[in-house]
Amino acid sequence: MNTSGDRLKALLHECGLTPSDFAAQRSVTPQHVNNWFRRGVPLARLDEMADLFCVHRRWLRSGEGPKHPNPILRSGPPRPPHTNPPTPLSAHSGRLLQVPFYALQHGLLVPVANHHLRLPTTALKALGVAAQNAICLAMPAANMAPLIPLEATLAVDLSMTEVMEGETYALLHNGTLRVNNLSLGPHGTLYLHSHDRRNYAVERYTRAQRQAQGLEILGWVFHWSHFRRHRPS
């Protein structure tokens, strides 16, 4: 691949997109896309194309440097590193399990030192949540308010990524943490729903769009909690 046009063509092939489908998505003619293949991606479109396919602008333009800013997005959602062998909940004799907090940094889940949420072991067992798959995250946006307020504590089961209609999931989208209710449409189309429907529209992503935009399901949100910010007057 010697030109940015060659690299664009290869990216479309990776995502299973035809040039005509891609042209329709970007609101240009197929001839425009063919011209980009032959002459290279226009400089004015480089940032747009790099963001769309989760690749470095420099790599797309010249072929130099790393291809992806967050290579882990291409191989599946990040998982917390296991420093010890997984332990089944049945091995925990205590009534409460310490579920570790994680934060997203540069597309990677990183443990927050000395920060845990204590949850009842029996409740997790009843839900089928294994100890090694449970982590906590902070609610990143207000789209699920008032059901799940901004910065509420979320408990996520990383092992459950199968979409169950209407359930709440933590997601990665272009390296950004999101939380939405999910549903599946025809041909694997994924629909993202917010609880605040007045301010957040339903979003629709085809399989190709999910791959191109690094949209991955991290896991099922099985618990959330929060403290009120202010005492009522």
Secondary structure as a PSIPRED ss2 file (coil, helix, strand):
# PSIPRED VFORMAT (PSIPRED V4.0)

   1 M C   1.000  0.000  0.000
   2 N C   1.000  0.000  0.000
   3 T C   1.000  0.000  0.000
   4 S H   0.000  1.000  0.000
   5 G H   0.000  1.000  0.000
   6 D H   0.000  1.000  0.000
   7 R H   0.000  1.000  0.000
   8 L H   0.000  1.000  0.000
   9 K H   0.000  1.000  0.000
  10 A H   0.000  1.000  0.000
  11 L H   0.000  1.000  0.000
  12 L H   0.000  1.000  0.000
  13 H H   0.000  1.000  0.000
  14 E H   0.000  1.000  0.000
  15 C H   0.000  1.000  0.000
  16 G C   1.000  0.000  0.000
  17 L C   1.000  0.000  0.000
  18 T C   1.000  0.000  0.000
  19 P H   0.000  1.000  0.000
  20 S H   0.000  1.000  0.000
  21 D H   0.000  1.000  0.000
  22 F H   0.000  1.000  0.000
  23 A H   0.000  1.000  0.000
  24 A H   0.000  1.000  0.000
  25 Q H   0.000  1.000  0.000
  26 R C   1.000  0.000  0.000
  27 S C   1.000  0.000  0.000
  28 V C   1.000  0.000  0.000
  29 T C   1.000  0.000  0.000
  30 P H   0.000  1.000  0.000
  31 Q H   0.000  1.000  0.000
  32 H H   0.000  1.000  0.000
  33 V H   0.000  1.000  0.000
  34 N H   0.000  1.000  0.000
  35 N H   0.000  1.000  0.000
  36 W H   0.000  1.000  0.000
  37 F H   0.000  1.000  0.000
  38 R H   0.000  1.000  0.000
  39 R H   0.000  1.000  0.000
  40 G C   1.000  0.000  0.000
  41 V C   1.000  0.000  0.000
  42 P C   1.000  0.000  0.000
  43 L H   0.000  1.000  0.000
  44 A H   0.000  1.000  0.000
  45 R H   0.000  1.000  0.000
  46 L H   0.000  1.000  0.000
  47 D H   0.000  1.000  0.000
  48 E H   0.000  1.000  0.000
  49 M H   0.000  1.000  0.000
  50 A H   0.000  1.000  0.000
  51 D H   0.000  1.000  0.000
  52 L H   0.000  1.000  0.000
  53 F H   0.000  1.000  0.000
  54 C C   1.000  0.000  0.000
  55 V C   1.000  0.000  0.000
  56 H C   1.000  0.000  0.000
  57 R H   0.000  1.000  0.000
  58 R H   0.000  1.000  0.000
  59 W H   0.000  1.000  0.000
  60 L H   0.000  1.000  0.000
  61 R H   0.000  1.000  0.000
  62 S H   0.000  1.000  0.000
  63 G C   1.000  0.000  0.000
  64 E C   1.000  0.000  0.000
  65 G C   1.000  0.000  0.000
  66 P C   1.000  0.000  0.000
  67 K C   1.000  0.000  0.000
  68 H C   1.000  0.000  0.000
  69 P C   1.000  0.000  0.000
  70 N C   1.000  0.000  0.000
  71 P H   0.000  1.000  0.000
  72 I H   0.000  1.000  0.000
  73 L H   0.000  1.000  0.000
  74 R H   0.000  1.000  0.000
  75 S C   1.000  0.000  0.000
  76 G C   1.000  0.000  0.000
  77 P C   1.000  0.000  0.000
  78 P C   1.000  0.000  0.000
  79 R C   1.000  0.000  0.000
  80 P C   1.000  0.000  0.000
  81 P C   1.000  0.000  0.000
  82 H C   1.000  0.000  0.000
  83 T C   1.000  0.000  0.000
  84 N C   1.000  0.000  0.000
  85 P C   1.000  0.000  0.000
  86 P C   1.000  0.000  0.000
  87 T C   1.000  0.000  0.000
  88 P C   1.000  0.000  0.000
  89 L H   0.000  1.000  0.000
  90 S H   0.000  1.000  0.000
  91 A H   0.000  1.000  0.000
  92 H C   1.000  0.000  0.000
  93 S C   1.000  0.000  0.000
  94 G C   1.000  0.000  0.000
  95 R C   1.000  0.000  0.000
  96 L E   0.000  0.000  1.000
  97 L E   0.000  0.000  1.000
  98 Q E   0.000  0.000  1.000
  99 V E   0.000  0.000  1.000
 100 P E   0.000  0.000  1.000
 101 F E   0.000  0.000  1.000
 102 Y E   0.000  0.000  1.000
 103 A E   0.000  0.000  1.000
 104 L E   0.000  0.000  1.000
 105 Q E   0.000  0.000  1.000
 106 H C   1.000  0.000  0.000
 107 G C   1.000  0.000  0.000
 108 L E   0.000  0.000  1.000
 109 L E   0.000  0.000  1.000
 110 V E   0.000  0.000  1.000
 111 P E   0.000  0.000  1.000
 112 V E   0.000  0.000  1.000
 113 A E   0.000  0.000  1.000
 114 N E   0.000  0.000  1.000
 115 H E   0.000  0.000  1.000
 116 H E   0.000  0.000  1.000
 117 L E   0.000  0.000  1.000
 118 R E   0.000  0.000  1.000
 119 L E   0.000  0.000  1.000
 120 P E   0.000  0.000  1.000
 121 T H   0.000  1.000  0.000
 122 T H   0.000  1.000  0.000
 123 A H   0.000  1.000  0.000
 124 L H   0.000  1.000  0.000
 125 K H   0.000  1.000  0.000
 126 A H   0.000  1.000  0.000
 127 L H   0.000  1.000  0.000
 128 G C   1.000  0.000  0.000
 129 V C   1.000  0.000  0.000
 130 A C   1.000  0.000  0.000
 131 A H   0.000  1.000  0.000
 132 Q H   0.000  1.000  0.000
 133 N H   0.000  1.000  0.000
 134 A E   0.000  0.000  1.000
 135 I E   0.000  0.000  1.000
 136 C E   0.000  0.000  1.000
 137 L E   0.000  0.000  1.000
 138 A E   0.000  0.000  1.000
 139 M C   1.000  0.000  0.000
 140 P C   1.000  0.000  0.000
 141 A C   1.000  0.000  0.000
 142 A C   1.000  0.000  0.000
 143 N C   1.000  0.000  0.000
 144 M C   1.000  0.000  0.000
 145 A C   1.000  0.000  0.000
 146 P C   1.000  0.000  0.000
 147 L C   1.000  0.000  0.000
 148 I C   1.000  0.000  0.000
 149 P C   1.000  0.000  0.000
 150 L C   1.000  0.000  0.000
 151 E C   1.000  0.000  0.000
 152 A C   1.000  0.000  0.000
 153 T E   0.000  0.000  1.000
 154 L E   0.000  0.000  1.000
 155 A E   0.000  0.000  1.000
 156 V E   0.000  0.000  1.000
 157 D E   0.000  0.000  1.000
 158 L C   1.000  0.000  0.000
 159 S C   1.000  0.000  0.000
 160 M C   1.000  0.000  0.000
 161 T C   1.000  0.000  0.000
 162 E C   1.000  0.000  0.000
 163 V C   1.000  0.000  0.000
 164 M C   1.000  0.000  0.000
 165 E C   1.000  0.000  0.000
 166 G C   1.000  0.000  0.000
 167 E C   1.000  0.000  0.000
 168 T E   0.000  0.000  1.000
 169 Y E   0.000  0.000  1.000
 170 A E   0.000  0.000  1.000
 171 L E   0.000  0.000  1.000
 172 L E   0.000  0.000  1.000
 173 H E   0.000  0.000  1.000
 174 N C   1.000  0.000  0.000
 175 G C   1.000  0.000  0.000
 176 T E   0.000  0.000  1.000
 177 L E   0.000  0.000  1.000
 178 R E   0.000  0.000  1.000
 179 V E   0.000  0.000  1.000
 180 N E   0.000  0.000  1.000
 181 N E   0.000  0.000  1.000
 182 L E   0.000  0.000  1.000
 183 S E   0.000  0.000  1.000
 184 L E   0.000  0.000  1.000
 185 G C   1.000  0.000  0.000
 186 P H   0.000  1.000  0.000
 187 H H   0.000  1.000  0.000
 188 G H   0.000  1.000  0.000
 189 T C   1.000  0.000  0.000
 190 L E   0.000  0.000  1.000
 191 Y E   0.000  0.000  1.000
 192 L E   0.000  0.000  1.000
 193 H E   0.000  0.000  1.000
 194 S C   1.000  0.000  0.000
 195 H C   1.000  0.000  0.000
 196 D C   1.000  0.000  0.000
 197 R C   1.000  0.000  0.000
 198 R C   1.000  0.000  0.000
 199 N C   1.000  0.000  0.000
 200 Y C   1.000  0.000  0.000
 201 A C   1.000  0.000  0.000
 202 V C   1.000  0.000  0.000
 203 E E   0.000  0.000  1.000
 204 R E   0.000  0.000  1.000
 205 Y E   0.000  0.000  1.000
 206 T C   1.000  0.000  0.000
 207 R H   0.000  1.000  0.000
 208 A H   0.000  1.000  0.000
 209 Q H   0.000  1.000  0.000
 210 R H   0.000  1.000  0.000
 211 Q H   0.000  1.000  0.000
 212 A H   0.000  1.000  0.000
 213 Q C   1.000  0.000  0.000
 214 G C   1.000  0.000  0.000
 215 L C   1.000  0.000  0.000
 216 E E   0.000  0.000  1.000
 217 I E   0.000  0.000  1.000
 218 L E   0.000  0.000  1.000
 219 G E   0.000  0.000  1.000
 220 W E   0.000  0.000  1.000
 221 V E   0.000  0.000  1.000
 222 F E   0.000  0.000  1.000
 223 H E   0.000  0.000  1.000
 224 W E   0.000  0.000  1.000
 225 S E   0.000  0.000  1.000
 226 H C   1.000  0.000  0.000
 227 F C   1.000  0.000  0.000
 228 R C   1.000  0.000  0.000
 229 R C   1.000  0.000  0.000
 230 H C   1.000  0.000  0.000
 231 R C   1.000  0.000  0.000
 232 P C   1.000  0.000  0.000
 233 S C   1.000  0.000  0.000
